[in-house]
Amino acid sequence: MKNGQHSELKEILDNDNLFLKFYSTSHITDIFSSFKETKQQRRLIDSDLEFISQITKNKCLYNSTDGKMIAGDYDPKELFQERVEQKDLFNDISIDGLSELFNSSEVGKKLGIPIMESLKNIQLDPSFKAAFEKPESKEMMNRLFPGLKDNLTMEGWFNYFNKMLKGLNDGEDYKELRNIVQESTNLNRDKIFNNSDPYSFLYKHYKKFGGERKTPLLESKHSPEWFDEISNEYIQLDMHGYQEDKVKINKGRKETFQNTTEDSFHAAFASTCDFYLVNDKKAFNKTSKVYDELKINTWTQKPKEFIDHYKKFLSSRDYKLHLQIFMDLISSNNFIEQQTDSGKLYTMYPPIYLFDFFNKIVRFEGDDGAKLTYLSQNKPTNYFVTFLEIKNLVQRLEEFFGLDKDGSGELTKDEFYKEEWKKRVWSINESLSLRFQANNYHAQLYFDIGKEPAGNNG
């Protein structure tokens, strides 16, 4: 898109009042993978970072050290420079490498070096030695843990783990690891690569051999559990052979396990958004299957699909038309009906975003005669709300309906971060008032018909 491709898509996405667009730390890692200390390469990287900044207005998604997803303002050039400065920090996590790192400071010498020395002589669990010696397992153990049998201590484990990470992320070792997984489970890669339902295939396959399809979740203290679940599912599909990525380092663009990992992170970050646009066929297919399996409420679309969807459902800024569409939908019989303890709930999910925000229509008819009609959101699974999108929504409503009855005006940051926002009421005529309000950041637009605006029904 930066080089003139997908110009129509760029024109659509340039509408900052309509779309809130994010980049993530995975975009920075993608760019960093091509980092070289040359002027030409730095110019190309700066161009990529400037384009990200232009498209997203520096809106960034990242995981904090306490395991929370953060959406904030972060200049991609600053984030990239931090990545460059930290590139050698944990480049060597062998005992010797960590000892060298600790030796670089007095505190490290005092606290870190004694720990490293004690780790060197701690023996691994005896089951490791037994597995390396058993005829039925020693070949697989040597493939899984090359070199570890010669030093079955924590020093040997750290050395192996350091070598493994380098081989996966900088070499072609992921190809061997993937082969081991497929061979050890008697999986025919050709039968799953283009399978239309890879999860059903895997469930049946593992059931046949008495195993479990899902492996224990590789949890991280630096990301939410849902983030880990999505990224793990993505990697497992690839590891089992579904739309598996190429692994090569000698010709053209280097492709290693790190590429697959970052693609899995892209899928996880994107689950916070309404739309995830991805042009890579394999990434698109794996993300789509993971979202289906985990019931992630995010549209995964290729650029052409999104453009078509935009033209059909998202392009109209005519809010009179939006209002008419709403009235037509209300009078239709396309609602999902649900009986509750206090009455009947009717819900509809139109493909259009009314007033460029609401994609859920709710009607409630209480047993006591109470009636409610309002617009809400069918939110992404890992949704969060930002000040900017609500501020823009209030601004759009004011531009169309005029200043609200109490003259509250635009939404301020102070108001946004309160538990309850001011109600904004527009009297359309004697029998209809619109009421915008929110509780716990759930923004809703109520249609109060034939009466004064109701109280807080949020």
C-alpha positions as a printed NumPy array, in Angstrom:
array([[  0.   ,   0.   ,   0.   ],
       [  2.911,   2.309,   0.747],
       [  4.302,   1.853,  -2.777],
       [  1.087,   2.747,  -4.585],
       [ -0.58 ,  -0.659,  -4.42 ],
       [ -4.097,  -0.848,  -2.975],
       [ -4.577,   2.887,  -3.592],
       [ -8.352,   2.528,  -3.266],
       [ -7.948,   0.898,   0.136],
       [ -5.603,   3.661,   1.281],
       [ -8.105,   6.312,   0.211],
       [-10.779,   4.594,   2.319],
       [ -8.538,   4.204,   5.36 ],
       [ -7.413,   7.828,   5.201],
       [-10.791,   8.77 ,   6.722],
       [ -9.6  ,   9.204,  10.32 ],
       [-13.042,  10.2  ,  11.606],
       [-14.492,   6.896,  10.414],
       [-11.733,   4.373,  11.153],
       [ -9.558,   4.029,  14.218],
       [ -6.495,   2.15 ,  12.939],
       [ -3.812,   0.498,  15.04 ],
       [ -0.364,  -0.877,  14.502],
       [  1.207,  -3.236,  17.043],
       [  4.608,  -4.223,  18.367],
       [  4.499,  -7.121,  15.899],
       [  4.66 ,  -4.664,  12.997],
       [  7.845,  -3.274,  14.552],
       [  9.325,  -6.764,  14.896],
       [  8.437,  -7.494,  11.258],
       [ 10.384,  -4.417,  10.175],
       [ 13.251,  -5.127,  12.578],
       [ 13.797,  -8.55 ,  10.986],
       [ 15.299,  -6.754,   7.968],
       [ 17.42 ,  -4.37 ,  10.073],
       [ 20.965,  -3.748,   8.858],
       [ 23.392,  -0.975,   9.753],
       [ 23.412,   0.505,   6.247],
       [ 22.14 ,   3.876,   5.052],
       [ 20.036,   2.336,   2.288],
       [ 18.352,  -0.148,   4.625],
       [ 17.769,   2.551,   7.214],
       [ 16.076,   4.754,   4.597],
       [ 13.736,   1.896,   3.672],
       [ 12.94 ,   1.225,   7.32 ],
       [ 12.32 ,   4.921,   8.04 ],
       [  9.963,   5.012,   5.071],
       [  8.003,   2.034,   6.461],
       [  7.822,   3.602,   9.921],
       [  6.669,   6.95 ,   8.533],
       [  3.928,   5.194,   6.575],
       [  2.729,   3.365,   9.705],
       [  2.674,   6.678,  11.556],
       [  0.712,   8.347,   8.759],
       [ -1.917,   5.591,   8.533],
       [ -2.405,   4.958,  12.268],
       [ -1.671,   8.42 ,  13.687],
       [  0.665,   6.586,  16.106],
       [ -2.125,   4.5  ,  17.66 ],
       [ -0.364,   1.421,  18.993],
       [ -1.41 ,  -1.879,  20.594],
       [  1.099,  -3.492,  22.927],
       [  1.244,  -5.79 ,  25.945],
       [  2.42 ,  -4.284,  29.209],
       [  4.784,  -5.978,  31.658],
       [  1.846,  -6.762,  33.956],
       [  0.05 ,  -8.756,  31.256],
       [ -2.488,  -6.192,  30.07 ],
       [ -3.286,  -5.047,  26.543],
       [ -2.625,  -1.33 ,  26.121],
       [ -3.898,   0.977,  23.372],
       [ -1.894,   4.179,  23.408],
       [ -0.037,   6.792,  21.411],
       [  3.441,   5.558,  20.508],
       [  5.597,   6.885,  17.683],
       [  6.689,   3.802,  15.671],
       [ 10.136,   5.361,  15.15 ],
       [ 10.636,   5.562,  18.915],
       [  9.427,   1.998,  19.396],
       [ 11.712,   0.755,  16.638],
       [ 14.725,   2.559,  18.12 ],
       [ 14.029,   0.939,  21.487],
       [ 14.011,  -2.423,  19.727],
       [ 17.378,  -1.653,  18.102],
       [ 18.917,  -0.626,  21.425],
       [ 17.694,  -3.822,  23.107],
       [ 18.662,  -6.208,  20.314],
       [ 21.743,  -7.589,  22.076],
       [ 20.335,  -7.545,  25.608],
       [ 19.254, -11.196,  25.641],
       [ 20.98 , -12.359,  22.489],
       [ 22.756, -15.079,  24.484],
       [ 20.775, -16.701,  27.324],
       [ 23.233, -19.508,  27.971],
       [ 24.739, -19.563,  31.469],
       [ 27.914, -17.945,  30.109],
       [ 25.937, -15.333,  28.18 ],
       [ 23.811, -14.382,  31.183],
       [ 26.912, -14.298,  33.393],
       [ 28.515, -11.833,  30.993],
       [ 25.383,  -9.686,  31.164],
       [ 25.379,  -9.733,  34.981],
       [ 29.098,  -8.918,  35.068],
       [ 28.39 ,  -5.607,  33.348],
       [ 27.054,  -4.06 ,  36.578],
       [ 27.975,  -4.174,  40.261],
       [ 24.444,  -5.178,  41.235],
       [ 24.516,  -7.974,  38.668],
       [ 27.853,  -9.23 ,  39.976],
       [ 26.511,  -9.279,  43.513],
       [ 23.099, -10.838,  42.861],
       [ 23.21 , -12.55 ,  39.476],
       [ 26.599, -14.269,  39.321],
       [ 26.069, -16.434,  42.461],
       [ 22.768, -17.666,  40.997],
       [ 24.438, -18.55 ,  37.69 ],
       [ 27.197, -20.464,  39.481],
       [ 24.702, -22.453,  41.539],
       [ 22.614, -23.31 ,  38.463],
       [ 25.582, -24.877,  36.691],
       [ 25.635, -27.938,  38.933],
       [ 21.903, -28.541,  39.44 ],
       [ 21.006, -31.871,  37.844],
       [ 17.956, -32.192,  35.597],
       [ 15.185, -34.618,  36.525],
       [ 16.429, -38.251,  36.239],
       [ 13.625, -38.945,  33.754],
       [ 15.619, -36.992,  31.141],
       [ 18.582, -39.357,  31.475],
       [ 16.286, -42.377,  31.346],
       [ 14.546, -41.105,  28.212],
       [ 17.903, -40.56 ,  26.474],
       [ 18.89 , -44.171,  27.289],
       [ 15.653, -46.037,  26.442],
       [ 15.79 , -47.579,  22.927],
       [ 12.183, -46.559,  22.181],
       [ 12.732, -42.879,  23.033],
       [ 16.412, -42.011,  22.625],
       [ 16.185, -41.192,  18.901],
       [ 13.272, -38.793,  19.455],
       [ 14.971, -37.244,  22.518],
       [ 18.124, -36.55 ,  20.526],
       [ 16.042, -34.899,  17.802],
       [ 14.08 , -32.836,  20.302],
       [ 17.009, -31.947,  22.58 ],
       [ 20.191, -32.095,  20.487],
       [ 23.332, -31.954,  22.647],
       [ 21.499, -32.011,  25.983],
       [ 22.428, -35.637,  26.813],
       [ 26.091, -34.576,  27.175],
       [ 25.313, -32.145,  30.013],
       [ 22.167, -33.056,  31.956],
       [ 22.397, -30.047,  34.279],
       [ 20.701, -26.653,  34.346],
       [ 23.789, -25.32 ,  32.563],
       [ 23.185, -27.821,  29.766],
       [ 19.491, -26.907,  29.685],
       [ 20.194, -23.164,  29.378],
       [ 22.775, -23.839,  26.666],
       [ 20.305, -26.038,  24.767],
       [ 17.477, -23.513,  25.16 ],
       [ 19.704, -20.685,  23.903],
       [ 20.736, -22.724,  20.869],
       [ 17.123, -23.769,  20.231],
       [ 15.836, -20.167,  20.213],
       [ 18.564, -19.083,  17.812],
       [ 17.894, -22.057,  15.558],
       [ 14.15 , -21.376,  15.503],
       [ 14.238, -17.606,  15.083],
       [ 17.389, -17.181,  13.004],
       [ 17.757, -20.558,  11.294],
       [ 15.677, -23.36 ,   9.805],
       [ 15.226, -25.49 ,  12.948],
       [ 11.466, -24.907,  12.951],
       [ 11.249, -27.083,   9.856],
       [ 12.725, -30.003,  11.828],
       [ 10.529, -29.308,  14.872],
       [  7.435, -29.28 ,  12.682],
       [  8.485, -32.567,  11.079],
       [  8.939, -34.115,  14.537],
       [  5.438, -33.057,  15.602],
       [  3.86 , -34.435,  12.433],
       [  5.841, -37.691,  12.488],
       [  5.287, -38.331,  16.203],
       [  1.521, -37.98 ,  15.745],
       [  1.401, -40.002,  12.48 ],
       [ -0.002, -36.958,  10.72 ],
       [ -0.057, -36.759,   6.931],
       [  0.705, -33.128,   6.186],
       [ -0.756, -33.356,   2.675],
       [ -4.18 , -34.262,   4.081],
       [ -4.418, -31.196,   6.3  ],
       [ -2.574, -28.491,   4.34 ],
       [ -5.628, -27.406,   2.295],
       [ -8.297, -29.035,   4.459],
       [-11.518, -27.005,   4.594],
       [-12.031, -27.917,   8.264],
       [ -8.606, -28.496,   9.857],
       [ -9.937, -28.552,  13.414],
       [-12.406, -31.369,  12.732],
       [ -9.621, -33.226,  10.941],
       [ -7.295, -32.852,  13.95 ],
       [ -9.938, -33.798,  16.512],
       [-10.738, -36.997,  14.577],
       [ -7.047, -37.753,  14.048],
       [ -6.13 , -37.432,  17.721],
       [ -9.219, -39.336,  18.834],
       [ -8.189, -42.201,  16.563],
       [ -4.776, -42.408,  18.241],
       [ -6.029, -41.703,  21.761],
       [ -4.349, -38.327,  22.15 ],
       [ -5.413, -34.756,  22.856],
       [ -5.555, -32.172,  20.087],
       [ -5.025, -29.227,  22.419],
       [ -1.682, -28.897,  24.156],
       [ -1.268, -27.053,  27.481],
       [ -1.449, -23.291,  27.045],
       [  1.962, -21.632,  26.875],
       [  1.043, -18.791,  29.199],
       [  2.985, -15.559,  29.48 ],
       [  3.029, -13.087,  32.343],
       [  3.39 , -10.321,  29.775],
       [  0.175, -10.84 ,  27.788],
       [ -3.503, -11.596,  28.522],
       [ -4.635, -15.223,  28.568],
       [ -6.866, -14.688,  25.515],
       [ -3.833, -13.343,  23.613],
       [ -1.845, -16.479,  24.429],
       [ -4.752, -18.731,  23.444],
       [ -5.156, -17.163,  19.992],
       [ -1.43 , -17.119,  19.219],
       [ -0.971, -20.703,  20.462],
       [ -3.865, -21.974,  18.345],
       [ -2.415, -20.224,  15.291],
       [  1.038, -21.755,  15.803],
       [ -0.431, -25.216,  16.432],
       [ -2.306, -25.116,  13.119],
       [  0.926, -24.248,  11.333],
       [  2.927, -26.842,  13.268],
       [  0.443, -29.564,  12.327],
       [  0.761, -28.601,   8.655],
       [ -2.349, -26.52 ,   7.942],
       [ -1.25 , -23.771,   5.527],
       [  2.236, -24.179,   6.972],
       [  4.701, -21.373,   6.346],
       [  7.884, -21.728,   4.341],
       [ 11.102, -21.89 ,   6.341],
       [ 14.197, -20.649,   4.525],
       [ 17.124, -18.341,   5.207],
       [ 19.401, -18.588,   2.164],
       [ 17.359, -17.14 ,  -0.699],
       [ 15.416, -13.899,  -0.754],
       [ 13.473, -12.851,   2.331],
       [ 14.466, -14.783,   5.448],
       [ 11.523, -16.813,   6.759],
       [ 11.813, -18.516,  10.146],
       [  9.685, -19.478,  13.129],
       [  9.756, -15.836,  14.194],
       [  7.669, -14.892,  11.138],
       [  5.019, -17.447,  12.103],
       [  5.109, -16.272,  15.712],
       [  4.605, -12.621,  14.782],
       [  1.757, -13.557,  12.422],
       [  0.111, -15.33 ,  15.36 ],
       [  0.534, -12.157,  17.435],
       [ -1.029, -10.085,  14.637],
       [ -4.076, -12.368,  14.817],
       [ -4.254, -11.944,  18.597],
       [ -3.896,  -8.149,  18.522],
       [ -6.503,  -7.919,  15.747],
       [ -9.134,  -9.672,  17.882],
       [ -9.649,  -6.323,  19.637],
       [-10.847,  -4.731,  16.38 ],
       [-13.924,  -4.919,  14.146],
       [-11.856,  -5.675,  11.043],
       [ -8.527,  -7.39 ,  10.44 ],
       [ -7.147,  -6.796,   6.948],
       [ -4.52 ,  -9.298,   5.847],
       [ -3.146,  -9.851,   2.357],
       [ -1.083, -12.997,   3.004],
       [ -3.119, -16.054,   1.957],
       [ -1.74 , -18.469,   4.553],
       [ -2.061, -15.977,   7.402],
       [ -5.604, -15.169,   6.267],
       [ -6.619, -18.843,   6.231],
       [ -5.06 , -19.701,   9.595],
       [ -6.493, -16.616,  11.278],
       [ -9.953, -17.324,   9.862],
       [ -9.915, -20.905,  11.17 ],
       [ -8.646, -19.853,  14.609],
       [-11.3  , -17.134,  14.872],
       [-14.003, -19.624,  13.885],
       [-12.786, -22.192,  16.412],
       [-12.544, -19.695,  19.285],
       [-15.642, -17.739,  18.186],
       [-13.705, -14.486,  17.779],
       [-16.021, -11.702,  16.633],
       [-13.673,  -9.939,  14.201],
       [-14.043,  -9.735,  10.412],
       [-10.952, -11.203,   8.722],
       [-10.852,  -9.822,   5.196],
       [ -8.477,  -9.468,   2.29 ],
       [ -8.146,  -5.931,   0.879],
       [-10.517,  -6.557,  -2.05 ],
       [-13.134,  -8.102,   0.254],
       [-12.976,  -5.139,   2.605],
       [-13.288,  -2.63 ,  -0.244],
       [-16.39 ,  -4.437,  -1.52 ],
       [-17.812,  -4.598,   2.004],
       [-17.097,  -0.902,   2.514],
       [-18.842,   0.101,  -0.702],
       [-21.874,  -2.009,   0.109],
       [-22.337,  -1.276,   3.806],
       [-19.946,   1.366,   5.163],
       [-19.55 ,   4.121,   2.581],
       [-22.703,   6.173,   3.233],
       [-22.284,   9.303,   5.373],
       [-25.951,  10.172,   4.816],
       [-27.335,   9.901,   8.344],
       [-30.864,  10.642,   7.146],
       [-30.531,   7.414,   5.191],
       [-29.139,   5.686,   8.303],
       [-32.181,   6.837,  10.248],
       [-34.508,   5.559,   7.536],
       [-32.681,   2.216,   7.436],
       [-33.093,   1.963,  11.194],
       [-36.842,   2.641,  10.969],
       [-37.206,   0.044,   8.195],
       [-35.288,  -2.548,  10.206],
       [-37.34 ,  -1.884,  13.333],
       [-40.54 ,  -2.625,  11.45 ],
       [-39.159,  -5.854,   9.954],
       [-39.45 ,  -9.355,  11.376],
       [-35.736, -10.14 ,  11.275],
       [-35.137,  -9.992,  15.024],
       [-33.804, -12.829,  17.159],
       [-36.367, -13.335,  19.92 ],
       [-35.409, -14.316,  23.454],
       [-37.651, -14.755,  26.489],
       [-36.216, -13.287,  29.709],
       [-37.477, -13.271,  33.292],
       [-38.967,  -9.807,  32.81 ],
       [-40.094,  -9.843,  29.187],
       [-39.117, -10.455,  25.578],
       [-35.813,  -9.301,  24.104],
       [-35.485,  -8.781,  20.341],
       [-32.006,  -8.413,  18.811],
       [-30.791,  -7.721,  15.278],
       [-27.253,  -7.43 ,  13.853],
       [-27.367,  -5.37 ,  10.637],
       [-24.263,  -5.332,   8.388],
       [-24.309,  -1.521,   8.34 ],
       [-22.803,   0.58 ,  11.145],
       [-25.556,   3.099,  11.879],
       [-24.062,   6.533,  12.518],
       [-20.738,   4.795,  11.768],
       [-20.746,   3.098,  15.16 ],
       [-23.821,   1.027,  16.043],
       [-24.279,  -2.441,  14.539],
       [-26.777,  -3.9  ,  16.977],
       [-30.483,  -3.068,  17.358],
       [-32.281,  -4.051,  20.553],
       [-35.968,  -3.971,  21.438],
       [-37.347,  -4.966,  24.807],
       [-40.994,  -5.513,  25.686],
       [-41.436,  -6.003,  29.416],
       [-44.154,  -8.035,  31.054],
       [-45.068,  -4.837,  32.927],
       [-45.677,  -2.982,  29.653],
       [-42.309,  -1.206,  29.575],
       [-40.751,  -0.816,  26.129],
       [-37.201,   0.029,  25.101],
       [-35.596,   0.476,  21.706],
       [-31.916,   1.303,  21.354],
       [-28.796,   1.   ,  19.244],
       [-25.745,  -0.713,  20.665],
       [-22.656,  -2.553,  19.471],
       [-21.93 ,  -6.122,  18.505],
       [-18.411,  -5.789,  19.837],
       [-15.209,  -7.581,  18.887],
       [-14.473, -10.42 ,  21.318],
       [-11.569,  -8.675,  23.04 ],
       [-13.022,  -5.219,  22.608],
       [-12.023,  -2.082,  24.451],
       [-13.382,   1.413,  23.939],
       [-11.215,   4.482,  23.356],
       [-11.872,   8.126,  24.059],
       [-11.274,   9.106,  20.43 ],
       [-13.971,   6.847,  18.943],
       [-16.625,   8.024,  21.443],
       [-15.616,  11.655,  21.028],
       [-15.987,  11.296,  17.244],
       [-19.353,   9.562,  17.665],
       [-20.743,  12.373,  19.835],
       [-19.433,  14.888,  17.307],
       [-21.192,  13.067,  14.449],
       [-24.475,  12.958,  16.371],
       [-24.219,  16.687,  17.095],
       [-23.46 ,  17.522,  13.485],
       [-26.591,  15.661,  12.411],
       [-29.07 ,  16.352,  15.238],
       [-27.63 ,  19.653,  16.48 ],
       [-26.561,  20.534,  20.019],
       [-28.197,  18.306,  22.625],
       [-31.069,  19.667,  24.743],
       [-28.867,  20.487,  27.758],
       [-26.011,  21.911,  25.709],
       [-23.514,  19.327,  26.989],
       [-21.512,  19.546,  23.773],
       [-18.496,  17.412,  22.977],
       [-17.322,  14.576,  25.18 ],
       [-14.261,  15.501,  27.24 ],
       [-11.561,  13.146,  28.501],
       [-12.545,  13.823,  32.107],
       [-16.116,  12.808,  31.338],
       [-15.028,   9.751,  29.35 ],
       [-13.065,   8.284,  32.249],
       [-15.96 ,   8.628,  34.677],
       [-18.15 ,   5.583,  35.269],
       [-21.2  ,   7.351,  33.847],
       [-21.279,   9.951,  31.069],
       [-23.719,  12.819,  30.79 ],
       [-26.884,  11.924,  28.943],
       [-27.269,  13.778,  25.683],
       [-30.891,  14.137,  24.583],
       [-32.225,  15.359,  21.255],
       [-35.946,  16.08 ,  20.866],
       [-36.777,  15.088,  17.304],
       [-40.504,  15.859,  17.567],
       [-43.289,  15.678,  20.123],
       [-43.352,  11.895,  20.06 ],
       [-39.656,  11.02 ,  19.673],
       [-36.494,  11.809,  21.631],
       [-33.032,  10.324,  21.175],
       [-30.886,   9.709,  24.235],
       [-27.173,   8.901,  24.108],
       [-25.598,   7.533,  27.262],
       [-23.257,   4.877,  28.531],
       [-22.504,   2.842,  31.617],
       [-19.274,   0.906,  32.012],
       [-18.251,   2.22 ,  28.576],
       [-21.213,   0.582,  26.799],
       [-22.381,   3.368,  24.464],
       [-26.063,   3.206,  23.531],
       [-28.508,   5.418,  21.634],
       [-32.078,   5.098,  22.944],
       [-35.18 ,   5.917,  20.933],
       [-37.699,   7.204,  23.489],
       [-41.043,   7.131,  21.711],
       [-44.161,   8.954,  22.842],
       [-42.809,  10.044,  26.226],
       [-40.175,  12.071,  27.994],
       [-36.733,  10.444,  27.902],
       [-36.593,   7.522,  30.287],
       [-34.171,   7.265,  33.151],
       [-30.979,   5.244,  33.202],
       [-31.787,   1.933,  31.572],
       [-28.186,   1.235,  30.544]])
